[in-house]
Amino acid sequence: MAWDRVEGNWKQIKGTIKEKWGKLTDDDLDVIDGKREQLEGKIQERYGVEKSKAKAEVDTWFSDYDRRP
């Protein structure tokens, strides 16, 4: 699956994102609007992690999400 499916289904996926990264606010999720770079940036900001760590977390989440039926 390509990230564009995440973008296209963002409204449905927001709940899953919030379960994983609970510090993200509804406003954050609205601003992110399915954009991967925005998600990584907000994770960095809210959790105080380096860019590489945020990217790795999103990679892992995306890989797990992609395997869902």
OpenMM code with the backbone's topology and positions (N, CA, C; nanometers):
from openmm import Vec3, app, unit

residues = "MET ALA TRP ASP ARG VAL GLU GLY ASN TRP LYS GLN ILE LYS GLY THR ILE LYS GLU LYS TRP GLY LYS LEU THR ASP ASP ASP LEU ASP VAL ILE ASP GLY LYS ARG GLU GLN LEU GLU GLY LYS ILE GLN GLU ARG TYR GLY VAL GLU LYS SER LYS ALA LYS ALA GLU VAL ASP THR TRP PHE SER ASP TYR ASP ARG ARG PRO".split()
positions = [
    Vec3(0.0855, -0.1179, 0.0000),
    Vec3(0.0000, 0.0000, 0.0000),
    Vec3(0.0892, 0.1230, 0.0000),
    Vec3(0.0493, 0.2186, -0.0733),
    Vec3(0.1218, 0.3452, -0.0776),
    Vec3(0.0620, 0.4409, 0.0250),
    Vec3(0.1430, 0.5380, 0.0682),
    Vec3(0.0975, 0.6341, 0.1681),
    Vec3(-0.0256, 0.7100, 0.1205),
    Vec3(-0.0467, 0.7199, -0.0100),
    Vec3(-0.1629, 0.7944, -0.0597),
    Vec3(-0.2951, 0.7342, -0.0114),
    Vec3(-0.2958, 0.6050, 0.0199),
    Vec3(-0.4174, 0.5452, 0.0779),
    Vec3(-0.4419, 0.5976, 0.2183),
    Vec3(-0.3346, 0.6227, 0.2921),
    Vec3(-0.3479, 0.6820, 0.4254),
    Vec3(-0.4084, 0.8206, 0.4104),
    Vec3(-0.3529, 0.8985, 0.3187),
    Vec3(-0.4052, 1.0333, 0.2955),
    Vec3(-0.5529, 1.0282, 0.2570),
    Vec3(-0.5883, 0.9364, 0.1687),
    Vec3(-0.7256, 0.9264, 0.1206),
    Vec3(-0.8246, 0.8818, 0.2266),
    Vec3(-0.7762, 0.8078, 0.3251),
    Vec3(-0.8624, 0.7559, 0.4314),
    Vec3(-0.8343, 0.8222, 0.5661),
    Vec3(-0.7758, 0.9404, 0.5630),
    Vec3(-0.7292, 1.0057, 0.6847),
    Vec3(-0.8382, 1.0175, 0.7913),
    Vec3(-0.9580, 1.0530, 0.7531),
    Vec3(-1.0648, 1.0704, 0.8529),
    Vec3(-1.0910, 0.9402, 0.9282),
    Vec3(-1.0838, 0.8277, 0.8610),
    Vec3(-1.1060, 0.6995, 0.9256),
    Vec3(-0.9837, 0.6561, 1.0062),
    Vec3(-0.8663, 0.6963, 0.9641),
    Vec3(-0.7406, 0.6524, 1.0247),
    Vec3(-0.7040, 0.7361, 1.1476),
    Vec3(-0.7587, 0.8551, 1.1598),
    Vec3(-0.7214, 0.9440, 1.2702),
    Vec3(-0.7344, 0.8769, 1.4066),
    Vec3(-0.8350, 0.7963, 1.4261),
    Vec3(-0.8529, 0.7271, 1.5537),
    Vec3(-0.7390, 0.6317, 1.5840),
    Vec3(-0.6930, 0.5615, 1.4824),
    Vec3(-0.5809, 0.4697, 1.4979),
    Vec3(-0.4535, 0.5460, 1.5330),
    Vec3(-0.4353, 0.6589, 1.4680),
    Vec3(-0.3184, 0.7436, 1.4949),
    Vec3(-0.3234, 0.7939, 1.6391),
    Vec3(-0.4401, 0.8348, 1.6821),
    Vec3(-0.4541, 0.8883, 1.8177),
    Vec3(-0.4318, 0.7795, 1.9229),
    Vec3(-0.4695, 0.6556, 1.8923),
    Vec3(-0.4413, 0.5446, 1.9837),
    Vec3(-0.2912, 0.5247, 1.9993),
    Vec3(-0.2196, 0.5351, 1.8894),
    Vec3(-0.0743, 0.5138, 1.8904),
    Vec3(-0.0010, 0.6317, 1.9522),
    Vec3(-0.0384, 0.7520, 1.9148),
    Vec3(0.0289, 0.8728, 1.9621),
    Vec3(-0.0744, 0.9628, 2.0301),
    Vec3(-0.1067, 0.9301, 2.1529),
    Vec3(-0.2118, 0.9982, 2.2273),
    Vec3(-0.1860, 1.1446, 2.2581),
    Vec3(-0.0620, 1.1874, 2.2485),
    Vec3(-0.0313, 1.3281, 2.2755),
    Vec3(-0.0702, 1.4188, 2.1587),
    Vec3(-0.1005, 1.3605, 2.0445),
    Vec3(-0.1440, 1.4413, 1.9304),
    Vec3(-0.2878, 1.4851, 1.9536),
    Vec3(-0.3135, 1.6114, 1.9345),
    Vec3(-0.4474, 1.6658, 1.9553),
    Vec3(-0.5310, 1.6519, 1.8284),
    Vec3(-0.6605, 1.6741, 1.8433),
    Vec3(-0.7480, 1.6738, 1.7259),
    Vec3(-0.7050, 1.7840, 1.6291),
    Vec3(-0.6642, 1.8983, 1.6831),
    Vec3(-0.6150, 2.0066, 1.5968),
    Vec3(-0.4897, 1.9637, 1.5214),
    Vec3(-0.3988, 1.8929, 1.5904),
    Vec3(-0.2788, 1.8412, 1.5237),
    Vec3(-0.3191, 1.7522, 1.4071),
    Vec3(-0.4129, 1.6628, 1.4314),
    Vec3(-0.4547, 1.5679, 1.3287),
    Vec3(-0.5206, 1.6385, 1.2110),
    Vec3(-0.5927, 1.7457, 1.2396),
    Vec3(-0.6528, 1.8235, 1.1308),
    Vec3(-0.5456, 1.8915, 1.0466),
    Vec3(-0.4430, 1.9437, 1.1118),
    Vec3(-0.3331, 2.0101, 1.0400),
    Vec3(-0.2526, 1.9081, 0.9597),
    Vec3(-0.2268, 1.7924, 1.0189),
    Vec3(-0.1496, 1.6872, 0.9516),
    Vec3(-0.2195, 1.6441, 0.8233),
    Vec3(-0.3502, 1.6235, 0.8313),
    Vec3(-0.4345, 1.5914, 0.7157),
    Vec3(-0.3763, 1.4808, 0.6265),
    Vec3(-0.3169, 1.3802, 0.6910),
    Vec3(-0.2675, 1.2653, 0.6159),
    Vec3(-0.1282, 1.2796, 0.5592),
    Vec3(-0.0651, 1.3923, 0.5779),
    Vec3(0.0691, 1.4155, 0.5226),
    Vec3(0.1736, 1.3527, 0.6150),
    Vec3(0.2516, 1.2636, 0.5608),
    Vec3(0.3501, 1.1889, 0.6399),
    Vec3(0.4516, 1.2809, 0.7075),
    Vec3(0.5046, 1.3776, 0.6362),
    Vec3(0.6057, 1.4673, 0.6929),
    Vec3(0.5478, 1.5470, 0.8090),
    Vec3(0.4217, 1.5871, 0.7946),
    Vec3(0.3554, 1.6608, 0.9025),
    Vec3(0.3381, 1.5720, 1.0255),
    Vec3(0.3008, 1.4470, 1.0036),
    Vec3(0.2842, 1.3528, 1.1139),
    Vec3(0.4171, 1.3337, 1.1863),
    Vec3(0.5225, 1.3101, 1.1113),
    Vec3(0.6539, 1.2917, 1.1726),
    Vec3(0.6950, 1.4163, 1.2517),
    Vec3(0.6702, 1.5333, 1.1964),
    Vec3(0.7046, 1.6578, 1.2637),
    Vec3(0.6285, 1.6767, 1.3939),
    Vec3(0.4997, 1.6448, 1.3930),
    Vec3(0.4193, 1.6589, 1.5149),
    Vec3(0.4603, 1.5574, 1.6209),
    Vec3(0.4993, 1.4379, 1.5776),
    Vec3(0.5484, 1.3380, 1.6733),
    Vec3(0.6771, 1.3895, 1.7373),
    Vec3(0.7666, 1.4451, 1.6564),
    Vec3(0.8900, 1.5044, 1.7094),
    Vec3(0.8573, 1.6101, 1.8139),
    Vec3(0.7664, 1.6983, 1.7789),
    Vec3(0.7304, 1.8109, 1.8643),
    Vec3(0.6661, 1.7649, 1.9947),
    Vec3(0.5676, 1.6779, 1.9865),
    Vec3(0.4919, 1.6373, 2.1054),
    Vec3(0.5699, 1.5420, 2.1963),
    Vec3(0.6538, 1.4576, 2.1362),
    Vec3(0.7236, 1.3567, 2.2146),
    Vec3(0.8704, 1.3894, 2.2380),
    Vec3(0.9205, 1.4967, 2.1775),
    Vec3(1.0585, 1.5374, 2.1990),
    Vec3(1.1598, 1.4356, 2.1504),
    Vec3(1.1306, 1.3746, 2.0358),
    Vec3(1.2228, 1.2757, 1.9794),
    Vec3(1.2890, 1.3324, 1.8546),
    Vec3(1.4002, 1.2705, 1.8164),
    Vec3(1.4709, 1.3125, 1.6961),
    Vec3(1.3915, 1.2728, 1.5723),
    Vec3(1.4231, 1.3394, 1.4631),
    Vec3(1.3543, 1.3141, 1.3366),
    Vec3(1.3640, 1.1668, 1.2970),
    Vec3(1.4816, 1.1076, 1.3129),
    Vec3(1.4998, 0.9672, 1.2735),
    Vec3(1.4114, 0.8739, 1.3572),
    Vec3(1.3937, 0.9054, 1.4848),
    Vec3(1.3079, 0.8244, 1.5724),
    Vec3(1.1614, 0.8371, 1.5307),
    Vec3(1.1175, 0.9603, 1.5024),
    Vec3(0.9794, 0.9812, 1.4578),
    Vec3(0.9540, 0.9076, 1.3271),
    Vec3(1.0497, 0.9157, 1.2347),
    Vec3(1.0355, 0.8471, 1.1058),
    Vec3(1.0265, 0.6960, 1.1264),
    Vec3(1.1111, 0.6425, 1.2130),
    Vec3(1.1105, 0.4983, 1.2392),
    Vec3(0.9770, 0.4549, 1.3001),
    Vec3(0.9228, 0.5354, 1.3911),
    Vec3(0.7936, 0.5018, 1.4514),
    Vec3(0.6826, 0.5011, 1.3470),
    Vec3(0.6841, 0.5994, 1.2588),
    Vec3(0.5818, 0.6048, 1.1534),
    Vec3(0.6009, 0.4872, 1.0579),
    Vec3(0.7251, 0.4536, 1.0251),
    Vec3(0.7524, 0.3382, 0.9388),
    Vec3(0.6934, 0.2110, 0.9993),
    Vec3(0.7161, 0.1914, 1.1290),
    Vec3(0.6660, 0.0721, 1.1972),
    Vec3(0.5133, 0.0711, 1.1983),
    Vec3(0.4532, 0.1850, 1.2339),
    Vec3(0.3072, 0.1927, 1.2351),
    Vec3(0.2505, 0.1644, 1.0965),
    Vec3(0.3104, 0.2248, 0.9949),
    Vec3(0.2616, 0.2091, 0.8587),
    Vec3(0.2734, 0.0637, 0.8127),
    Vec3(0.3837, 0.0010, 0.8465),
    Vec3(0.4033, -0.1395, 0.8104),
    Vec3(0.2966, -0.2274, 0.8741),
    Vec3(0.2680, -0.2037, 1.0026),
    Vec3(0.1630, -0.2797, 1.0707),
    Vec3(0.0258, -0.2494, 1.0110),
    Vec3(0.0002, -0.1230, 0.9840),
    Vec3(-0.1284, -0.0821, 0.9264),
    Vec3(-0.1479, -0.1457, 0.7888),
    Vec3(-0.0415, -0.1487, 0.7123),
    Vec3(-0.0472, -0.2007, 0.5757),
    Vec3(-0.0801, -0.3502, 0.5738),
    Vec3(-0.0460, -0.4209, 0.6793),
    Vec3(-0.0714, -0.5648, 0.6859),
    Vec3(-0.2112, -0.5989, 0.7328),
    Vec3(-0.2873, -0.4980, 0.7741),
    Vec3(-0.4236, -0.5244, 0.8216),
    Vec3(-0.5109, -0.5733, 0.7060),
    Vec3(-0.6066, -0.6615, 0.7374),
    Vec3(-0.6967, -0.7092, 0.6310),
    Vec3(-0.7929, -0.6019, 0.5848),
] * unit.nanometer
topology = app.Topology()
chain = topology.addChain("A")
for resn in residues:
    res = topology.addResidue(resn, chain)
    for name in ("N", "CA", "C"):
        topology.addAtom(name, app.Element.getBySymbol(name[0]), res)
